[in-house]
Amino acid sequence: MKSCGFAACLLLFVLIFGGPIGCCIDPPDNVFEYSSEDVSQFSDFFMMESPATSGAVESYNPSGREPSSVYFGDRSTSYSTYQSTYMGTNSLWIQGSSSWAQRVVCPLGAYLSLLAYSSGGGRADFYEIYPDGRLLSRSYSFYPGYSRLIFEADEVGRHILMFALNNQPSNVVIVDVSSGGWPPSPTPGPGPSPAPWPSAGSARVIFSSSWLMGYSVFVDGSYIGGDGQGGDPLDGTYSLTVPGNQYHTLDISSGGQTYSEQGTFLTGYTYRLSI
């Protein structure tokens, strides 16, 4: 079967649900030749070991563990705004450690947690369109509110996921599966680069500025040090290490102003951040 393009998928949705759902799902050529840096942007959305809950549907309550943000493509909003504006319709999300998204990049063989929301729950038809156009349909019993299930990235290419419950379709989520393995093999190139300096389990971060001096650095809200502080030369440059393979918030504070950097920092990599 030929690869399923936008027109074919649109026709498929019309046949299933009786009405079109607008979304851009056709990838450009070679979209799956992602670098390790591309995949690392989403490393808090996947795991490489099969979870104990694989194959089962669980009830999920986000209370007390709400995401810091939810991403609609390249747009984001707070969870509270999402609740007040978008809640009430069937929805599908990819769950990360600190945020939810509707499209991620992951390596072949990864596992992702999906969150399916329906107000009343019930029997749902879950659809997956494979990269070659195959349509796989499963039936699940969803709980009222959020249900969590596990998705396995078992084939390289673009996977399109959605469900329908009570004749109402959810949004589409996209999982782009890269052919590269994980963790990444060090490769030369621009951006974050491997460096032997960090100790095992850590990543190195270097801040540099040609105009800001004497700033303080905070990691996840805790003071670490700063430019010209604790024996560090006052030159606009400050380096530190953070626990690797984790999501961190780095704040640079000076003169009442704060500059923030957020992301997942991979073990063994050096990140150079200009202020």
N, C-alpha and C positions, 0 to 999 in steps of 0.2 A: 504494500500500500504506500502511496506517495505521502510525503510529509504534509501535515494538515496546516494549510495557510489560514489567514484571517477570514477570507470569504467562506471557506469550508467550515471553519469553527463557528462562524456566525450562523450559517445555515443549520449546523448541528444544534445550536442553542435554540434557534427558532423552532425546529422540529420537536425538541424535548419540552421546551417551556412555553411555546406559543408566542414568543416575543423576543426581539433582539436584545443582546447585552453588549454595549459598546466597550471595547478594550483593544489595546494594541498588543498583540501577542506574537507577531512574527518577528523572530530574531534576525539581526543583520548577519551577513556571511561571517563565518569563523567566530561567532560570538562565544563559543564554548572553549576557545583557546585562551582561557584566563590565566593570568600570572598568579603566583602565590599571594601577592599583595591584594589582588582583586578578591580572592577567596577570603583572605584574612580579615577583610572589612566585615565579614559576616560570621566570624568564627564563634561568636557567642550565640549563634542560632543553631549550631549543629554539634553532634558528638559522633565519635567514630566507633564506639562500642554499643552493641544492642542493649537498650534499656530493658529492665525487667518487665515493663508494661507493654512491650512490643506486641502488637496484634490485638490489644484490648482497648476498650473505650472507658475512660474514667470521667467521673464528675469533677469539675474544677471550679474552685471559688477564688477569684482574684483578690478578694478583700484582704488587705494587709500585705499584699505582694503585687500591687498594681504596677504596671510598666511606667517608666519615666516618660515615655513617648510612644506614639503609634505612627507608623509610616504608611502613607498612601502613595506608592511610587516614590517620587522625589520630594514629596511634601510630608510634613510631620505636624502633629498636634499633640497636646497633652491628653492624658487618659481622661481627665475630668471633662475636657472639652468634647472628646469623642463620645463619652457617656451622654452628655446633655444634647449633643447634636445628631449623632448617628445611630445611637442604640435603638433597638426595637425591631430591626429587620434581621433576617438570617445573615450571618457574617462568618467569614473564615479568616484566620490569622496564622502566621508562623510565629511561634513564641521564642523570644530570645531571653537571655538572662536579665536584661534590664529594659527591653523594648519589644514591641510587636511590629511585624512588617507583612507586606503582601507580595514581596518578591525578594528572594535571596539567591546568592551563589554559594554552592557547596561542592566538595569533592565527591567523586564516585565512592559509594559505600557508606556515606554519612547517614545519620538518623536525625530527623527533625521532629519537634513537637508541634502539632497543629491544634489550634483552639477553634472549635466550631460553636457558634452562639445561635441559639434559638430560644425564644421566650418560653414556649411551652414544651419543648422537647418532642419526642416521638420518633417514628421510623423514618430514616433519611436515606436517600439515594446519593451515594458519593461517586463522583466521576473523576477519572484521571485520563488525560490525553497524553500519550507517550510521544517522544520526539519524532517517531516515524508515522504518527497519525493514528495508531491503535487507540481505541477507546476501551478503558477498563471501568466497569461499574461494580460497586459493592453496596451492600445494604447494612446500615448500622442503626442501633437504637441510641438516640441522643437523649441526654438528660435535659431538663429545663435549665436554662442558663447556659453555662459553658461546659462543653465536653472536650476532653483531650484525647488525641490519638496520635500514633507514631507513623511517620512517613519515612520509608527507606529509599535513598537515592540509588536506585539499582541499575540505571542506564544513563550514559552520557547524553546530554542534550536538554532541551526545554520540556519540562513537565508542567501541565496546566491542570489545576485542581479546583473543584467546586462541589457543592452539594445542593440538593433540593429537598425541602421538607414542607409538607402541607401545600404542595404546588407552588412554593415560593423559592426561587433560586438564591443562592448566596452570591457574593462577589467571587471573582476569580483570583487565585493566588498562583504565583509562578515560582518554580524552583529550577534554576539553571544549574545543571550538574556538569562540573568540569572534569576533564579527563586526567588532570594531575592528581597525585596522591597527597596524603597529609600525614604528619606535618610536612611542610614544604622543604625541598632540597635547596640549599643556598645557591643562588644564581646572581651574577653581577647585573648591575643596571641601576637606573635612577630610583630615587625613593629610599625606603628603609632597606638597609644592607646588612648582611651578616657581619658580625665582628666577634673576635675571640675574647674581647675584654670582659663582657658580662659573665658573672658566675652562673652555674647551672640553675635553671629555674627563674632567671631574671632577664629583663630587657634594659638596655641603656637608653636614656633620654638626654639629649643635649639641647639646651636652650641657648639661643644667641640673638643679640640685638646690637645694632650700631647706634641706637639713640637712647635706649633705656638702661640705666645703671642702678645698681643697688636694690634690685627687686627681690622679693621673698617668694619662695616656691612652696606650694601646698599640694600634697597627694591625698586624694579622697578626704579632704578636709583637715588633714594633719600637716603641721609645719615640718618641712624637711631641711631647709637651709635657704641659701640664696646667693646672688651675685655680691661679692665683697663681704660676705658674712662667714664667720667661723674659719677664717684663714683663707677663704677663696678670694682670688684677686678680683679687684673691681674693674672688670673689663667687658661687661655685658654678656659674658658666657658662663653658664653653670651646667654641670652634668650630674646626673643621679641615676640610680637604678630603681626599678619597680618590679614587683612580682610578675613573672611572665605568664602569657596565655590567659590574662585576665583583663577585664574592662576597668579602666581607671579614669578619674577626672583630675586633671592637673590644672591648678590655678596659679597664676603669676600676679602678685600684688605689689603695687608701688604707687605712692602718692594718692591713695584713696581710690585708685582704679584697679580693676581686676580683669585679667585676660585668661580665658579658659580653653583647654584642649581636652577632648574626650575621645576615647576609642579603646580598642583591644590591642595590647602590646604583646607581641610574640616573644617567647623565650629565645635568647641568642641573637636578637636583632638590635640594631642601633637606630634610633629615631632622632633626626635633626629637625628641630622646630624653630623657625625664625619668628621673632616678635616684631 
